[in-house]
Amino acid sequence: MKLFMNKKDCCGCAACVNICPKFAITMEKDEIGQYYPRINDTLCVDCGACKRVCDFQRKDENQFGHQVLSAYGAASKNESLIKKSASGGMFAQLAEFFLEKGGVVYGAAMLQEDKLLVKHIRVEDQTQLYLIQGSKYIQSDIGETYQQVKQDLVKGRQVLFSGTPCQAAALRSFLKRDYENLIVVDIVCHGVSTAQIFQDYISFLEKKKNIKITNFAFRDKSVGWGLDAKYEYLKKSKLKTQRLYYKLSSFYNYYEKAAISRENCYHCKYACPSRIGDITLGDFWGVEKNQPDCLRENGGIFDEKKGISFCLVNSQRGAELFEKISSKINYVDSDFETVSMQNGNLLKPTTMPPSRNELMDLYKQNGYEAVDRLYWKKIGYKKIYYFILAKAPRDLKKKIRLLVKK
């Protein structure tokens, strides 16, 4: 039994692992840390369940896809939820609703173990909601999540599942049928990096600065909505915090340019207008240009500094849920064309940059330190400009960028 011929044909969703009746499949990483399923031929009985569950390789473009029914710009009214979220706090608001009603929520969490790992976890207590808030730019370990979701659904629990579109499609394929007590939320996905590259980046920072990093937030809104990160670290037994401007981070820059994504991300059939989730969420990037009337500075309802989500409602079930939480959010009508203007992965997959294979070869041969050196060599004197931007307040950053473009 062969699960795939080329690496671009496997998204690492682990549906095959979850469905195997003989536990014959495990996820094993390659030389750059990408996880792929491996079959133990001794245990395998050639039942074919693993091949049938693989949605990513099916010839039909998107068998679980929904056409977008409506689109909104939206943000939670709950200051606590929006503060801990990457954009407008819409996923947290949906999750809070489910938890208040006795439901369960599944999402990706950054776990502080020996190394910072991103895993899908099951949450049924509101005190744990913060764990699955915020963006994570590396592929999560799905573990036995699909099996757990099915167990909850069969018991009649209301379930909210959030993940990348390929994980959402894998869940639907694993379940084999629709469940009325399930809501699937897919996120607009730029592509995923690997845990190994991220962990090597963290180890590199720790060695360089002689610190121990204890937590990492991919999106920090302490100075406003944007792409800045933040990490907590121990130095001489004291816990400190460091903001990180994304252009002063080799990992962030390579992620943003899609130079460290999995091979399949450049061929993703889910990066299209037909959406897997009942609801699709993401950052409402470009709102200041494409729908400026909704901003508070122009007499609208949104404070841009706090972050704004876009919300695509793709099914009747999604529409009913949106209506139920509508009193807890600020929202404005939008449309798919406006939302997708600066969210290109709603239309097509990310393009592989020409430097990607060369960069991965460098990483394999010389490790992350060599990757970091290459980044600083390539940006040259631009680093001075980036240092200035890093120190500038959010509004001043905008003005500086506009001047530079002119």
ChimeraX attribute file (.defattr): number of C-alpha atoms within 10 A of each C-alpha:
attribute: neighborCount
match mode: 1-to-1
recipient: residues
	/A:1	13
	/A:2	10
	/A:3	17
	/A:4	14
	/A:5	8
	/A:6	9
	/A:7	13
	/A:8	15
	/A:9	17
	/A:10	23
	/A:11	26
	/A:12	26
	/A:13	28
	/A:14	27
	/A:15	29
	/A:16	27
	/A:17	25
	/A:18	22
	/A:19	20
	/A:20	19
	/A:21	15
	/A:22	12
	/A:23	14
	/A:24	18
	/A:25	22
	/A:26	17
	/A:27	18
	/A:28	12
	/A:29	15
	/A:30	9
	/A:31	12
	/A:32	18
	/A:33	16
	/A:34	22
	/A:35	23
	/A:36	19
	/A:37	23
	/A:38	16
	/A:39	19
	/A:40	14
	/A:41	11
	/A:42	7
	/A:43	12
	/A:44	16
	/A:45	13
	/A:46	10
	/A:47	12
	/A:48	14
	/A:49	15
	/A:50	23
	/A:51	17
	/A:52	14
	/A:53	25
	/A:54	21
	/A:55	25
	/A:56	23
	/A:57	17
	/A:58	14
	/A:59	9
	/A:60	10
	/A:61	15
	/A:62	18
	/A:63	15
	/A:64	17
	/A:65	19
	/A:66	17
	/A:67	14
	/A:68	19
	/A:69	16
	/A:70	16
	/A:71	22
	/A:72	21
	/A:73	26
	/A:74	27
	/A:75	30
	/A:76	29
	/A:77	17
	/A:78	14
	/A:79	11
	/A:80	12
	/A:81	20
	/A:82	24
	/A:83	21
	/A:84	21
	/A:85	25
	/A:86	27
	/A:87	32
	/A:88	34
	/A:89	31
	/A:90	29
	/A:91	30
	/A:92	22
	/A:93	20
	/A:94	20
	/A:95	26
	/A:96	21
	/A:97	18
	/A:98	20
	/A:99	19
	/A:100	12
	/A:101	10
	/A:102	14
	/A:103	20
	/A:104	24
	/A:105	25
	/A:106	23
	/A:107	25
	/A:108	26
	/A:109	23
	/A:110	24
	/A:111	18
	/A:112	13
	/A:113	9
	/A:114	7
	/A:115	18
	/A:116	18
	/A:117	19
	/A:118	22
	/A:119	20
	/A:120	23
	/A:121	21
	/A:122	21
	/A:123	20
	/A:124	18
	/A:125	14
	/A:126	15
	/A:127	8
	/A:128	11
	/A:129	20
	/A:130	15
	/A:131	15
	/A:132	27
	/A:133	23
	/A:134	23
	/A:135	18
	/A:136	20
	/A:137	21
	/A:138	24
	/A:139	25
	/A:140	25
	/A:141	20
	/A:142	21
	/A:143	17
	/A:144	15
	/A:145	21
	/A:146	25
	/A:147	16
	/A:148	14
	/A:149	23
	/A:150	18
	/A:151	12
	/A:152	16
	/A:153	18
	/A:154	11
	/A:155	9
	/A:156	14
	/A:157	17
	/A:158	21
	/A:159	26
	/A:160	24
	/A:161	24
	/A:162	25
	/A:163	23
	/A:164	25
	/A:165	25
	/A:166	22
	/A:167	24
	/A:168	24
	/A:169	28
	/A:170	25
	/A:171	25
	/A:172	21
	/A:173	20
	/A:174	22
	/A:175	18
	/A:176	10
	/A:177	8
	/A:178	9
	/A:179	15
	/A:180	11
	/A:181	15
	/A:182	20
	/A:183	22
	/A:184	23
	/A:185	27
	/A:186	24
	/A:187	23
	/A:188	23
	/A:189	23
	/A:190	24
	/A:191	25
	/A:192	22
	/A:193	26
	/A:194	20
	/A:195	22
	/A:196	19
	/A:197	19
	/A:198	21
	/A:199	15
	/A:200	16
	/A:201	20
	/A:202	21
	/A:203	19
	/A:204	16
	/A:205	16
	/A:206	16
	/A:207	11
	/A:208	10
	/A:209	10
	/A:210	14
	/A:211	18
	/A:212	18
	/A:213	21
	/A:214	19
	/A:215	18
	/A:216	20
	/A:217	19
	/A:218	20
	/A:219	25
	/A:220	25
	/A:221	21
	/A:222	15
	/A:223	14
	/A:224	19
	/A:225	22
	/A:226	21
	/A:227	16
	/A:228	22
	/A:229	19
	/A:230	18
	/A:231	18
	/A:232	16
	/A:233	19
	/A:234	16
	/A:235	13
	/A:236	9
	/A:237	9
	/A:238	7
	/A:239	13
	/A:240	13
	/A:241	14
	/A:242	11
	/A:243	16
	/A:244	19
	/A:245	20
	/A:246	22
	/A:247	21
	/A:248	19
	/A:249	18
	/A:250	18
	/A:251	22
	/A:252	21
	/A:253	16
	/A:254	20
	/A:255	19
	/A:256	17
	/A:257	15
	/A:258	22
	/A:259	22
	/A:260	27
	/A:261	25
	/A:262	25
	/A:263	21
	/A:264	19
	/A:265	25
	/A:266	19
	/A:267	17
	/A:268	23
	/A:269	20
	/A:270	28
	/A:271	25
	/A:272	18
	/A:273	17
	/A:274	19
	/A:275	29
	/A:276	30
	/A:277	29
	/A:278	24
	/A:279	29
	/A:280	25
	/A:281	25
	/A:282	25
	/A:283	24
	/A:284	26
	/A:285	20
	/A:286	15
	/A:287	21
	/A:288	13
	/A:289	9
	/A:290	16
	/A:291	15
	/A:292	15
	/A:293	16
	/A:294	20
	/A:295	17
	/A:296	12
	/A:297	12
	/A:298	11
	/A:299	10
	/A:300	12
	/A:301	16
	/A:302	23
	/A:303	16
	/A:304	20
	/A:305	16
	/A:306	22
	/A:307	24
	/A:308	28
	/A:309	25
	/A:310	30
	/A:311	29
	/A:312	29
	/A:313	26
	/A:314	23
	/A:315	21
	/A:316	12
	/A:317	16
	/A:318	20
	/A:319	16
	/A:320	12
	/A:321	18
	/A:322	18
	/A:323	10
	/A:324	12
	/A:325	15
	/A:326	14
	/A:327	11
	/A:328	16
	/A:329	17
	/A:330	16
	/A:331	22
	/A:332	17
	/A:333	12
	/A:334	18
	/A:335	16
	/A:336	17
	/A:337	14
	/A:338	18
	/A:339	26
	/A:340	18
	/A:341	16
	/A:342	15
	/A:343	20
	/A:344	16
	/A:345	20
	/A:346	24
	/A:347	15
	/A:348	17
	/A:349	20
	/A:350	19
	/A:351	14
	/A:352	18
	/A:353	12
	/A:354	9
	/A:355	11
	/A:356	17
	/A:357	14
	/A:358	11
	/A:359	16
	/A:360	19
	/A:361	14
	/A:362	16
	/A:363	18
	/A:364	15
	/A:365	10
	/A:366	11
	/A:367	17
	/A:368	24
	/A:369	16
	/A:370	14
	/A:371	20
	/A:372	17
	/A:373	11
	/A:374	14
	/A:375	16
	/A:376	15
	/A:377	10
	/A:378	10
	/A:379	13
	/A:380	9
	/A:381	10
	/A:382	11
	/A:383	15
	/A:384	12
	/A:385	12
	/A:386	16
	/A:387	13
	/A:388	11
	/A:389	19
	/A:390	18
	/A:391	11
	/A:392	14
	/A:393	11
	/A:394	15
	/A:395	11
	/A:396	12
	/A:397	15
	/A:398	12
	/A:399	11
	/A:400	14
	/A:401	11
	/A:402	10
	/A:403	9
	/A:404	8
	/A:405	7
	/A:406	5
